[in-house]
Each structure stands twice: as C-alpha cells, then as structure tokens.
Amino acid sequence: MQGRKHIVVVDDEPGIRETIEEYLELHDFQVTAVGGGEGLREVIDDKDVDLVLLDIRMPGEDGLSLARYLRENTQVGIIMLTAAGEVVDRIVGLEMGADDYLAKPVDLRELLARIKSVLRRASQKEEAAAGGTDSAARVVPFGEFTLNLESHKLFEASGLEVPLTSMEFDLLKAFADNPNRVLTRDQLLNLAHNRDWEPFDRSIDIRIARIRRKIESDPAKPQVIKTVRGAGYIFSTAKG
C-alpha cells in the first residue's frame, strides 16, 4: 500500500462537502469532493479511489442508485449518509452493498472511526488475497459454495467468484469459525470486529439476508445460515 487513502465525498450541499473535506484532509486522507453522480463517475474513471462517502438524498441521481453503480463496477468501500430516522434508506443502502452508514448531522469523529474501520477491513482482505499460497488455503463449504479464508473470496461450485463486501466476509468467517453454534447478534458483532454497531441494530439482519440471497438455494427457507428464534443465528454443516 502506497500513499494516502483516497476518499470521494458526494453531497449536493457545498457546506457539508467542504467541512468533511477539510476534516479528512487534516487526518492525512486525499479527498475529492463532488456534488453528484456525474462528478463521482468522472473521478472513478480517472483516479484510484479507496472509499466513497455517499449522501442518499440528492437531486437527480440519488445515493442509492450510485451505490448500486459502485458495487457493480468497483471494489471501493461505501459509507452512506442518511437523514436521522430514515431507517428505510439505511436498509436499502445496505442491501445494495454499502459497507456502513451514518446518520446526519454527522459527528466528524464518528465518521473518521467508521472510515478507518471500513478501510481496515478492506486492507485485510487485500493483504490476504496477496499473501503466499505455499500453505494450504483454508476453505469452508457454504451449501453449494466455498469460502476461502485466506483470499477472502466466495466461490460457486463452478469456480465463479461471488462478490462480497468486507463486512459480509467477516460475518461468513464468524460463522465458519463457529459451526453448529448459535451466535447472538452481539457475538457476531464481536467476532466480525465491528463494535461500531449496536447489538440490536437490524443492520446485521439485513447483512445476513443479503448473504442468504447469495448462498441459499431458497433464501426464504435457509438451510445454511438458520435463524434460531429469540436467540440468533446458526451456521449448519448438516447436508441436505
């Protein structure tokens, strides 16, 4: 890894853009601030970007459609900025693959902590993928899929890679390390190294629902990651 991490701030309010830009630059980040989707696409096409900070409520192309574009075309980290109390926006943003979210008005110190957390997980994923393959890779089956714990990648039986966000991998690894054991939301947050969330935050349920859509033959009747009513979740290694 070389140079400063590059963050793009996307917000239609100039005052917010400038405040966040100045604060992050003080903390040694390279920052590009843009007012909407057109500016974001230009930056993505022209420069290496590590993380995008996306306001959801913007005129024209909103943050949710931009999050979908980013997740389909890049591997950048995504943190959504949502209006206080807008739970639906948060849910949809996470379903589209955002790594985290933060309610506005933004506390800059909390924002910095969230950014560092997302970048740290992404860095760990890159380091694992770049690591040597002289030792046997630890591979864990998830239904018809396999999770490579060294490369941080999920593969279909055909060998095709299934895209994962950093947090989705961390949750899958938590299950892989604790097969046939009921894990509460609080335990999952600890195991996934993400104490930024509250244990009863529904975000973790959204993440698991998203993972199920990727690994379960019928996400409505999960056989791999099962819900234990009133307790949490369990990764089942039983066949059939």
C-alpha positions as CSV (number, residue, x, y, z in Angstrom):
1,M,0.0,0.0,0.0
2,Q,1.4,3.3,-1.0
3,G,0.4,6.9,-0.5
4,R,-2.6,8.3,1.3
5,K,-6.1,6.7,1.0
6,H,-8.3,8.5,-1.5
7,I,-11.9,9.3,-0.3
8,V,-14.6,10.8,-2.5
9,V,-17.2,12.8,-0.7
10,V,-20.5,13.0,-2.7
11,D,-23.0,15.5,-1.3
12,D,-25.1,18.2,-3.0
13,E,-24.6,20.6,-0.1
14,P,-21.4,22.6,-0.6
15,G,-21.0,23.4,3.1
16,I,-21.2,19.8,4.2
17,R,-18.7,18.7,1.4
18,E,-16.2,21.4,2.4
19,T,-16.5,20.6,6.1
20,I,-15.9,16.9,5.6
21,E,-13.2,17.5,3.1
22,E,-11.2,19.8,5.4
23,Y,-11.6,17.5,8.4
24,L,-10.4,14.4,6.5
25,E,-7.5,16.2,4.9
26,L,-6.4,17.2,8.4
27,H,-6.3,13.4,9.1
28,D,-4.0,12.7,6.2
29,F,-6.5,11.5,3.6
30,Q,-6.6,12.5,0.0
31,V,-10.1,13.9,-0.6
32,T,-12.1,14.7,-3.7
33,A,-15.5,16.4,-3.1
34,V,-18.2,16.4,-5.8
35,G,-21.8,17.5,-5.9
36,G,-23.4,14.4,-7.5
37,G,-23.2,11.4,-9.7
38,E,-21.6,13.0,-12.8
39,G,-18.6,14.2,-10.7
40,L,-18.3,10.8,-9.0
41,R,-18.2,8.9,-12.2
42,E,-15.5,11.2,-13.6
43,V,-13.3,10.6,-10.5
44,I,-13.9,6.9,-10.5
45,D,-12.9,6.7,-14.2
46,D,-9.8,8.9,-13.8
47,K,-8.3,8.0,-10.4
48,D,-7.9,5.2,-7.9
49,V,-10.5,5.5,-5.1
50,D,-10.5,3.7,-1.8
51,L,-13.8,4.8,-0.3
52,V,-16.9,6.8,-1.3
53,L,-18.9,8.8,1.2
54,L,-22.4,9.0,-0.3
55,D,-25.3,11.2,0.7
56,I,-28.5,9.4,-0.1
57,R,-30.9,12.3,-0.6
58,M,-29.6,14.2,-3.6
59,P,-31.5,15.7,-6.6
60,G,-31.2,13.8,-9.8
61,E,-29.3,10.5,-9.3
62,D,-29.6,9.7,-5.6
63,G,-27.1,7.9,-3.4
64,L,-28.9,4.6,-3.6
65,S,-28.5,4.3,-7.4
66,L,-24.9,5.5,-7.1
67,A,-24.3,2.8,-4.5
68,R,-25.6,0.2,-6.9
69,Y,-23.4,1.5,-9.7
70,L,-20.3,1.5,-7.4
71,R,-20.9,-2.1,-6.2
72,E,-21.5,-3.4,-9.7
73,N,-18.4,-1.8,-11.1
74,T,-15.8,-1.3,-8.4
75,Q,-14.5,-2.7,-5.1
76,V,-14.4,0.6,-3.3
77,G,-15.7,1.0,0.3
78,I,-19.1,2.7,0.6
79,I,-20.4,4.6,3.6
80,M,-23.9,6.1,3.2
81,L,-25.1,9.3,4.9
82,T,-28.8,9.1,5.8
83,A,-31.2,11.5,7.3
84,A,-31.8,10.9,11.0
85,G,-34.5,8.3,11.5
86,E,-34.6,7.2,7.8
87,V,-34.5,3.5,8.5
88,V,-35.7,2.5,5.1
89,D,-32.9,4.4,3.4
90,R,-30.4,2.6,5.6
91,I,-31.9,-0.8,4.9
92,V,-31.9,-0.2,1.1
93,G,-28.4,1.1,1.2
94,L,-27.1,-1.9,3.0
95,E,-29.0,-4.2,0.6
96,M,-27.2,-2.5,-2.3
97,G,-23.9,-3.4,-0.7
98,A,-22.9,-0.4,1.3
99,D,-20.3,-1.2,3.9
100,D,-21.7,1.1,6.6
101,Y,-24.0,4.1,7.2
102,L,-24.1,7.2,9.4
103,A,-27.0,9.5,10.2
104,K,-26.8,13.2,9.5
105,P,-25.9,15.6,11.0
106,V,-22.6,13.8,11.0
107,D,-20.3,13.7,14.0
108,L,-16.9,14.0,12.4
109,R,-15.1,11.9,15.0
110,E,-17.5,9.1,14.5
111,L,-17.3,9.4,10.7
112,L,-13.5,9.1,11.0
113,A,-13.8,6.0,13.1
114,R,-16.2,4.4,10.6
115,I,-14.0,5.3,7.6
116,K,-11.0,3.7,9.3
117,S,-13.0,0.6,10.1
118,V,-14.1,0.1,6.5
119,L,-10.6,0.8,5.2
120,R,-9.0,-1.6,7.7
121,R,-11.3,-4.5,6.7
122,A,-10.6,-3.8,3.0
123,S,-6.9,-3.7,3.7
124,Q,-7.0,-7.0,5.5
125,K,-8.9,-8.5,2.5
126,E,-6.2,-7.2,0.1
127,E,-3.4,-8.5,2.2
128,A,-4.9,-11.9,2.5
129,A,-5.5,-12.0,-1.3
130,A,-1.9,-11.0,-1.9
131,G,-0.5,-13.5,0.6
132,G,1.5,-16.5,-0.4
133,T,-0.2,-19.7,-1.4
134,D,2.6,-22.1,-0.1
135,S,0.4,-23.2,2.8
136,A,-2.9,-24.9,2.1
137,A,-5.7,-22.4,1.9
138,R,-8.4,-22.9,4.5
139,V,-11.6,-23.5,2.5
140,V,-15.0,-23.8,4.1
141,P,-18.1,-25.1,2.3
142,F,-21.3,-23.0,2.5
143,G,-24.0,-25.0,0.9
144,E,-23.1,-25.2,-2.8
145,F,-20.4,-22.6,-2.3
146,T,-16.9,-22.5,-0.8
147,L,-15.3,-19.6,1.3
148,N,-11.6,-19.2,1.0
149,L,-10.5,-17.7,4.3
150,E,-7.1,-16.7,3.0
151,S,-8.1,-14.9,-0.1
152,H,-11.3,-13.6,1.4
153,K,-13.3,-14.9,-1.5
154,L,-16.5,-16.9,-2.0
155,F,-16.8,-19.2,-5.0
156,E,-19.6,-21.1,-6.7
157,A,-19.2,-24.8,-7.4
158,S,-18.3,-23.8,-11.0
159,G,-15.4,-21.7,-9.7
160,L,-17.0,-18.4,-10.4
161,E,-16.4,-15.8,-7.7
162,V,-19.3,-14.3,-5.8
163,P,-18.7,-10.7,-4.8
164,L,-18.7,-9.9,-1.1
165,T,-18.4,-6.7,0.8
166,S,-15.8,-6.7,3.6
167,M,-18.5,-7.0,6.3
168,E,-20.2,-9.9,4.5
169,F,-16.9,-11.8,4.5
170,D,-16.3,-11.0,8.2
171,L,-19.8,-12.4,9.0
172,L,-19.2,-15.5,6.9
173,K,-15.9,-16.1,8.6
174,A,-17.5,-15.7,12.0
175,F,-20.0,-18.5,11.1
176,A,-17.2,-20.6,9.5
177,D,-15.2,-20.4,12.7
178,N,-18.2,-21.4,14.9
179,P,-20.1,-24.2,13.0
180,N,-23.3,-25.6,14.6
181,R,-23.2,-23.0,17.3
182,V,-25.9,-20.4,18.0
183,L,-24.5,-16.9,17.7
184,T,-26.3,-13.9,19.1
185,R,-26.1,-10.5,17.2
186,D,-23.8,-9.2,19.9
187,Q,-21.4,-12.2,19.5
188,L,-21.5,-11.8,15.7
189,L,-20.5,-8.1,16.0
190,N,-17.6,-9.1,18.3
191,L,-16.5,-11.9,16.0
192,A,-16.8,-9.7,12.9
193,H,-14.7,-7.0,14.7
194,N,-17.4,-4.3,14.2
195,R,-18.3,-2.8,17.5
196,D,-19.4,0.4,15.8
197,W,-22.9,-1.1,15.6
198,E,-25.4,-1.6,18.4
199,P,-26.1,-5.3,19.1
200,F,-29.8,-4.9,18.4
201,D,-29.3,-2.9,15.2
202,R,-31.3,-4.6,12.4
203,S,-28.4,-3.9,10.1
204,I,-26.9,-7.3,10.9
205,D,-30.1,-9.0,9.9
206,I,-30.0,-7.1,6.6
207,R,-26.5,-8.3,6.0
208,I,-27.4,-11.9,6.7
209,A,-30.4,-11.7,4.5
210,R,-28.1,-10.4,1.7
211,I,-25.7,-13.2,2.3
212,R,-28.5,-15.8,2.2
213,R,-29.5,-14.5,-1.3
214,K,-26.0,-15.4,-2.4
215,I,-25.6,-18.8,-0.8
216,E,-29.0,-20.3,-0.2
217,S,-30.9,-22.2,-2.9
218,D,-34.1,-20.8,-1.3
219,P,-33.3,-17.7,0.9
220,A,-36.9,-17.9,2.3
221,K,-36.1,-21.3,3.7
222,P,-32.4,-21.1,4.6
223,Q,-30.5,-24.4,5.2
224,V,-27.0,-23.0,5.7
225,I,-27.4,-19.9,8.0
226,K,-30.5,-20.6,10.0
227,T,-32.4,-18.3,12.4
228,V,-32.9,-19.5,15.9
229,R,-35.9,-17.6,17.1
230,G,-35.2,-15.4,20.1
231,A,-31.5,-16.3,20.1
232,G,-29.6,-15.5,16.9
233,Y,-28.2,-17.5,14.0
234,I,-26.5,-20.8,13.5
235,F,-24.3,-22.0,10.6
236,S,-25.4,-25.5,9.9
237,T,-22.9,-28.0,8.4
238,A,-25.6,-30.7,8.0
239,K,-26.0,-32.0,4.5
240,G,-29.4,-32.0,2.8
